[in-house]
Amino acid sequence: MVLGRATSPPSSTAFRRTVFDRKRAAKLLRNLPQLTTSRLLLRKFKRTDVHDVFAYASDPEVALFTVWEQHRDLKTTRQFISTVLKAYRQGHPAPWAIVLRKTGKLIGAITLRNWSLAHSRAEVGYVLSREYWGKGYVTEALNAVLAFGFSEMELHRIEAKAVPENRGSTRVMEKAGMKCEGLLRDYELVKGAYQSLNLYSILKSDFDAR
Ligand SMILES: CC(C)(COP(=O)(O)OP(=O)(O)OC[C@H]1O[C@@H](n2cnc3c(N)ncnc32)[C@H](O)[C@@H]1OP(=O)(O)O)[C@@H](O)C(=O)NCCC(=O)NCCS
């Protein structure tokens, strides 16, 4: 009887011998670099951003599909910024502020969170002030963040999730070349109700082939 031969490891692109170690990851996140696109600057948040952040975070339409509640006072926004600044200091994943290069106005945020070092994977999330929707800003920011994730963080896969009703977010993910992998049923308990979310992803190989 012939026994099955040991199978060879997965293809070289899928099989990585090294992963980002914890120390190196923390150093990169502590010094989260500024990213520049044709119209935008992605930079670290500052305490003085409080009014610009409150302007979008207090808008119920902006917060309709977000996991966080609409901000009802500046204190909540100050707490949000403090949490972000603490995450930078500790070398944990934290958002970039999306800023218009032309005016210096902060109009939103984008983040690469849930970084799994063992699996070279992270999840992207974003939000934009309603006044600026539909002008391609988040797609522009997302492309820069995907490039950063695949090059500087050496990620293999980047995910994003959105409720199917969030047509704007769905379109952003599609325009960036992310593929829908299916519906995660009753995946998150948000604002007192279970939400089903579509899971999207892009692999480094997809991104390089775009
Ligand atoms: C989702 C969001 C980030 C999109 O940002 P944006 O800068 O407006 O996105 P872009 O302009 O790059 O692209 C939006 C696309 O969605 C489309 N779109 C927007 N609203 C839509 C709707 N209700 N139905 C169908 N398409 C819609 C736009 O037409 C555009 O597609 P196109 O370029 O093919 O015309 C922004 O609307 C937002 O901040 N929403 C609230 C927060 C949120 O939902 N965050 C995501 C949580 S998963």
The ligand as a Gaussian input file, in Angstrom:
#p B3LYP/6-31G(d) Opt

LIG

0 1
 C      -19.403000      55.521000       3.740000
 C      -18.558000      56.793000       3.608000
 C      -17.303000      56.587000       4.435000
 C      -18.212000      57.015000       2.143000
 O      -17.295000      58.092000       2.031000
 P      -17.206000      58.969000       0.662000
 O      -15.969000      59.794000       0.709000
 O      -18.503000      59.636000       0.440000
 O      -17.000000      57.807000      -0.387000
 P      -16.614000      57.960000      -1.919000
 O      -17.055000      59.308000      -2.413000
 O      -15.198000      57.584000      -2.045000
 O      -17.510000      56.836000      -2.589000
 C      -18.890000      56.691000      -2.263000
 C      -19.572000      55.847000      -3.320000
 O      -20.785000      55.344000      -2.797000
 C      -21.875000      55.805000      -3.588000
 N      -22.993000      56.018000      -2.687000
 C      -23.047000      56.838000      -1.638000
 N      -24.262000      56.724000      -1.048000
 C      -24.940000      55.808000      -1.728000
 C      -26.242000      55.254000      -1.607000
 N      -27.067000      55.618000      -0.644000
 N      -26.602000      54.322000      -2.508000
 C      -25.789000      53.934000      -3.478000
 N      -24.524000      54.438000      -3.661000
 C      -24.130000      55.343000      -2.774000
 C      -21.359000      57.047000      -4.256000
 O      -22.089000      57.340000      -5.415000
 C      -19.920000      56.628000      -4.559000
 O      -19.853000      55.728000      -5.634000
 P      -19.389000      56.198000      -7.134000
 O      -18.014000      56.800000      -6.988000
 O      -19.416000      54.938000      -7.913000
 O      -20.411000      57.227000      -7.567000
 C      -19.314000      58.042000       4.158000
 O      -20.542000      58.094000       3.511000
 C      -19.523000      57.997000       5.660000
 O      -18.697000      58.495000       6.418000
 N      -20.651000      57.429000       6.114000
 C      -20.966000      57.399000       7.542000
 C      -20.016000      56.529000       8.352000
 C      -19.964000      55.124000       7.843000
 O      -20.964000      54.565000       7.433000
 N      -18.767000      54.530000       7.885000
 C      -18.553000      53.182000       7.446000
 C      -18.999000      52.222000       8.472000
 S      -18.800000      50.567000       7.812000

